[in-house]
Amino acid sequence: MKKISILLVDDHAVLRQGLRALLSIEPDLEIVGEAENGRQAVQMAKKLTPDVIVMDIAMPQLNGHEATHQICKESPQSRVLILSCYGDDEYVHKLTEAGAVGYLIKDTVASDLVKAIHEAYKGNAYFSPPIAKRLLDRYRETFIRGGRPLNLKPSVRLTSREHEVLQLVSEGKGNKQIASDLCISIKTVEKHRQQVMNKLNIHDVAGLTRYAITQGVIEMAPRLA
């Protein structure tokens, strides 16, 4: 029997180890790799071609949203399943729009995660029960409103490279380091940085950082006790 190959993507090693231990019990599931950020996930998806990728959202260097977008474009044979502590409608909308086939919140029970992986492998969608209920309620309300979709917050359209530059700038990296991380010239970094500022109408690093936090591009740094 062919096993379903899985790539685990999360920046917390303890969580990855827990997921590995949990999923390894299942006889038809096989963990073929682990990535600690979105950039590694994109690279490993190309190399390992896993059937299912269990993806976190908030990660350094490249977040789960942009990683999902790139994987679905470059490695369409792999199906992305989001596992995150963020479960509000805007996140669900953004990640499914990026190509994720399912979305679970991290307090989901183990049996739901296993079921979600099997459904994702078959090409079906799967959502945590609370999210599924909200989606159903939304469709019902849309029908009641005569087929007019409910309004979601309009999002600014940034390119994949602009998303990457936004995240790295918001993480406090300078142009030289960003150029090195992305293997592009400093001049190109400056161009992308200016385009991001123009599109968002934000013209300072502090403003970009605040925007990145509100959009879930990066996490707010925890306060030290």
Helices and strands as residue ranges (DSSP letters): E 4-9, H 13-24, E 29-35, H 38-48, E 52-55, H 64-74, E 79-84, H 89-98, E 102-105, H 110-121, E 126-127, H 129-144, H 160-170, H 175-182, H 186-200, H 205-214
